[in-house]
Amino acid sequence: MKPAAKRASSAATIGLVALLFAGNALNYVDRQVVALLKPTLQATFHWNDGDFAHLGSAFQFAAASALVFVGWFIDRLGVRVAYGLAVTVWSLAGMAHAFAANVQQFITARVVLAIGETVSTPAGVKSATLYLTPDRRNQALGIINTAPNIGAILTPLIIPPFALAFGWKAAFIVTGGLGLIWLIAWWWGTRSLEPVVHVAEKAPVNWGELLSARSSWAIFGGKFLTDGVWWFVLFWMPDFFNRVFGMSQARLGLPVAIIFSLAAAGALTSGALFPRLRRAGYDLNAARKRSMLFFALVVLAMPLALLTSNVWVAAGLIGLGLFAHQGFSTNIFGMASDIVPAHRMASVIALGAVMGNLAGMGVIELAGWSLSNGLGYTPMFALCGSAYLLALGWIHLVVPKLEAA
């Protein structure tokens, strides 16, 4: 490749990763606003813990239902058009929260937001598979998978004080409007991308092949067993610090930001760990599963947060759990890029996300039931601690030997 062409290729790669990073970050900014404004919204709409859990599970159910079709939507329409349309929908839905006059309208806006946001992860993984060379792909996936954490770090630091100053409605309008700005950059920045793999950007999906492949079920089970931890932390941690440590809405942003800062470190570490093991001489199977085992062992520290009376120690332990989650999750996406054929990548990732959202729905409802019945957060933290070793066991059972597609 000529130097000028190589520089252009590198610039296009950096631009694509930056756009995917920003889109994924905005996705989680819009998701997290409700959890951070829980005290204000509870007072406005007169919710109890059960109502709040139902709101979260409605989001998860809507997302899971939409994800059944999202892979087909991306694979048939093309990732560039599909992602752009999805961001338009979720941005407008995010802004619509501000105009809700009652709980029903608020939930409707939440459901539409969930449907739009489901496109982000499968579109990001397929974009990386299509447009990035294998040597760049794993690190890029680690960077992109860091984005939710950056959104989750900045949102609790900015949104609660912003809402106190300008009102909760303004918070929804501003966060939704950011997506429309991203949309302009997406259309412009992706106009000249060409696939680096020999597969059509738009392709039909053979559902029989997809559902009969062991590689698909490795992804599905891994996501089902681990994604519930992420949704539990994202949705319930502001309440955890408010309820257990008595922190006000204005102050709980900092421990939440610490948690997601450690989660970001997990995503970045995972992007580096797997290729380092490969360079050390491990084959694909050993490198990928050893990476997962490392993070599955780290997450065992997370339930210890229930045993401390120090808010910062608790934040650190929960953050260590999300550090492990993001590391494990990045390895699941990396494993998908290893063993799943590119032409059905978005469909497999989308169905995996269906499983993850259903698990999230279950954990969110469990938390609401547990809190309403005086059991506190103990059942959820016990699930968090065991999830990743169970997931690795499932993956090894289904695909004892990982091999490149």
Salt bridges, closest charged atoms under 4 A:
ASP49 OD1 - LYS38 NZ 3.64
ASP49 OD1 - ARG243 NH2 2.86
ASP75 OD1 - LYS126 NZ 2.49
GLU117 OE1 - ARG31 NE 2.89
GLU209 OE1 - ARG344 NH1 3.58
ASP227 OD2 - LYS223 NZ 3.08
ASP239 OD1 - LYS38 NZ 3.09
ASP239 OD2 - ARG243 NE 3.06
ASP283 OD2 - LYS401 NZ 2.74
ASP338 OD2 - ARG288 NH2 2.81
GLU365 OE2 - HIS54 ND1 2.88
